[in-house]
Amino acid sequence: MVGEVVQAVEDLGQTENTLIIFTSDNGGMLNQDGQDAWKAGHRLNGDLLGFKFGAWEGGHRIPMIAKWPARIPANSVSDQLISQIDLMATFAELVGRPLHEGEGEDSVNQLEALTGTPEQPIRDELVISPNSPDHLLVRKGKWVYIPAQDEGGFQGKEVGDHALGGAAAFQLTKQTNSDFTADGQLKHGAPPAQLYDLAQDPQQAVNVYDNHPEVVQQLAAIVAEYRNRMGPCEPLGWINLSKD
């Protein structure tokens, strides 16, 4: 399907002057097909921990490829922090349409990140909402803070459940996290929330919540501010699906 879009742009003679972005709305889901794929050796979210709708990186850290021959150097790579909500402000800038009050309040213009190499991060902070409101998380610099245990996504508990997710998935994936046993049981004395240094530990194997109380305090304040802005939230009502 992507190839057909690219071909249509080429047929129109607009390749050089067209921005094409390839991305996804979330990480892969460990449903029954996802479990079959895992058993066959396919790693839906690479080495990242977690799956669709969850707070761990595998639930929302996704590939993003941008092609614009006239403006984006081929084979260039950017490590800027970007969210799909930023596409609104970016496209508005691209077409010269100012955003009005109430439009794209959380959107940040990332055009410079797409076309160049900014000296400073355009976005240093990002709040992400997984399925569970208790797991509203914040990414700031190298840190990610999750104000609850586990990942707060799908709640299936056994291999074969259509909505298998969270630490329960360790039974199949054999991934590890310091808060849980090998079969996905929460360890006694595990911290009440989570903090990870993604520069050192992108797989989120070690929760360093107890080691950096000052970082936890700073990021928890950001989450609290966003909770006040958002008001009450309810989780999706269909994540407890099982194989039955």
C-alpha atoms as one frame of an Amber mdcrd trajectory, in Angstrom:
protein
   0.000   0.000   0.000   2.832   2.406   0.798   4.437   1.496  -2.510   1.245
   2.395  -4.369   1.171   5.835  -2.727   4.836   6.431  -3.553   4.262   5.278
  -7.120   1.284   7.624  -7.518   3.423  10.556  -6.380   6.137   9.542  -8.859
   3.599   9.227 -11.673   2.502  12.802 -10.959   6.079  13.992 -11.160   5.914
  15.339  -7.603   8.473  13.124  -5.846  10.975  15.879  -5.079   8.317  18.188
  -3.723   6.253  15.754  -1.614   6.695  14.858   2.055   5.797  11.224   2.740
   5.780   9.965   6.336   5.625   6.265   7.187   4.816   5.435  10.802   2.415
   3.490  13.037  -0.168   4.379  15.658   1.280   2.125  18.380   3.490  -0.843
  19.089   2.515  -4.357  18.088  -0.161  -6.288  19.986   0.514  -9.674  21.543
  -2.883 -11.052  20.566  -3.215 -14.643  19.354  -1.686 -13.787  15.963   1.028
 -11.812  17.712   1.791 -14.775  19.946   2.029 -17.058  16.916   4.397 -14.571
  15.297   6.522 -14.431  18.461   6.764 -18.227  18.597   7.899 -18.166  14.956
  10.738 -15.785  15.850   9.243 -12.406  14.924   9.859  -9.653  17.470   6.953
  -7.274  17.008   8.579  -4.344  18.797  12.223  -5.261  18.418  14.045  -5.407
  21.759  11.649  -3.013  23.496   9.640  -4.092  26.520   5.868  -4.152  26.307
   3.081  -4.140  23.754   0.182  -2.115  22.336  -1.729   0.153  24.760   0.907
  -0.275  27.479   3.177   2.282  29.141   6.425   0.456  28.419   8.376   1.535
  25.341   7.154  -1.330  23.151   3.630   0.032  23.411   4.300   3.409  21.817
   7.906   3.825  20.620   7.530   3.211  16.909   9.400   3.561  13.616   9.034
   6.809  11.706  10.459   7.306   8.233  10.154  10.600   6.373  10.919  11.060
   2.674  11.165  14.462   1.020  14.024  14.506  -1.519  14.031  18.289  -1.886
  14.397  18.922   1.860  15.469  15.751   3.720  18.961  14.340   3.040  18.843
  10.656   2.127  19.923   8.206   4.859  19.934  10.919   7.539  18.931   9.986
  11.087  17.452  12.122  13.868  17.272  11.344  17.582  14.772  14.137  18.296
  11.865  13.285  20.590   8.719  13.508  18.476   5.085  12.495  18.795   2.430
  12.027  16.158   0.503  14.845  17.830   3.332  17.061  16.548   2.338  16.369
  12.957  -0.538  18.831  13.214   1.690  21.811  14.058   4.351  20.592  11.630
   1.952  20.334   8.690   0.358  23.652   9.604   3.788  25.298   9.418   4.500
  23.526   6.150   1.403  24.926   4.433   1.512  28.324   6.152  -1.699  27.892
   8.118  -1.435  29.301  11.688  -3.032  27.216  14.427  -5.733  29.101  16.301
  -6.479  29.025  20.004  -7.643  25.574  21.048  -6.086  23.874  18.027  -3.234
  21.437  18.606  -2.545  22.598  22.152   0.034  19.847  22.732   1.408  19.865
  19.187   4.954  21.077  18.506   6.289  22.144  15.108   8.970  19.569  14.217
   9.710  20.750  10.673  13.290  21.638  11.598  13.812  18.157  13.032  12.648
  16.603   9.767  14.744  18.769   7.494  17.844  19.519   9.541  19.779  18.907
  12.717  18.632  21.295  15.473  21.318  22.058  18.058  18.817  21.736  20.905
  15.858  19.370  21.399  12.690  20.847  19.931  10.657  18.793  22.386  12.280
  17.809  25.695   9.125  16.534  27.351   6.289  14.268  26.271   3.294  12.973
  28.221   1.823   9.718  26.931  -1.527   8.154  27.840  -1.660   4.345  27.727
  -4.884   2.436  28.340  -4.781   2.781  32.121  -5.169   6.352  33.443  -3.055
   5.305  36.435  -0.117   4.832  34.049  -0.100   8.306  32.488   3.637   8.636
  31.861   6.146  11.339  31.106   9.303  11.218  29.014  11.816  13.984  29.730
  15.310  13.850  28.309  16.690  10.372  28.931  14.161   9.588  31.669  10.742
   7.977  31.535   8.520   7.916  34.617   5.479   5.634  34.974   3.441   6.359
  38.136   2.254   2.764  38.682   3.412  -0.846  38.484   3.369  -3.005  35.316
   2.457  -1.385  31.987  -1.279  -0.791  32.288  -2.206  -2.122  28.851  -3.990
  -5.328  27.892  -4.832  -7.499  30.905  -4.726 -11.081  29.617  -2.860 -13.263
  32.102  -2.244 -16.557  30.324  -0.474 -17.491  27.090  -3.250 -17.912  24.541
  -5.371 -15.070  25.907  -6.247 -12.754  23.046  -5.319  -9.711  25.164  -2.085
 -11.006  26.693   0.064  -8.129  27.894   2.147  -6.596  30.623   4.395  -8.677
  32.832   2.139 -11.696  32.292   3.568 -11.859  28.763   6.989 -12.760  30.212
   5.727 -16.341  30.366   5.977 -16.350  26.577   8.499 -13.649  25.698  11.081
 -14.411  28.420  11.744 -10.675  28.685  12.919  -9.374  32.043  12.169  -6.481
  34.347  13.599  -6.032  37.819  10.138  -5.645  39.413   8.942  -9.086  38.279
   9.818 -12.754  38.449  10.472 -14.770  35.285   6.815 -15.836  35.133   5.546
 -12.249  35.463   4.715 -12.115  39.168   5.319  -8.837  40.990   8.200  -9.167
  43.429   7.704  -8.418  47.110   8.989  -4.940  47.862   8.890  -3.736  44.240
   8.664   0.078  43.990   5.171   1.593  43.681   6.089   3.296  40.390   8.781
   3.120  37.704  11.723   5.182  36.479  14.021   4.181  33.627  17.152   5.700
  32.129  16.487   5.058  28.443  19.978   6.153  27.422  21.466   3.287  29.435
  18.529   0.876  29.489  16.218   1.199  26.462  14.877  -2.309  27.177  13.658
  -1.128  30.614  15.181  -4.098  32.378  15.983  -2.221  35.600  13.598   0.062
  37.463  15.748   2.765  39.102  12.865   4.465  40.946  14.541   4.068  44.338
  17.876   5.427  43.094  16.766   8.865  41.860  14.119  10.371  44.175  14.800
  13.881  42.887  14.038  12.842  39.294  10.902  11.002  40.427   9.700  14.118
  42.245  10.272  16.328  39.210   8.527  14.014  36.762   5.673  13.180  39.130
   4.920  16.905  39.315   4.625  17.036  35.516   2.203  14.105  35.519   0.135
  15.760  38.257  -0.094  18.955  36.211  -1.373  17.058  33.196  -3.886  15.126
  35.286  -5.333  18.428  36.460  -5.615  19.625  32.869  -7.210  16.419  31.601
  -9.758  15.771  34.322 -11.159  12.293  35.067 -10.288   9.550  32.569 -11.588
   6.025  32.147  -9.710   3.090  30.591 -10.980   1.417  27.445 -13.646  -1.143
  28.257 -12.531  -4.009  26.067  -9.031  -4.951  27.138  -9.958  -7.928  29.335
 -10.672 -10.218  26.409  -9.551 -13.812  26.936  -9.219 -16.856  24.716 -12.746
 -17.854  25.767
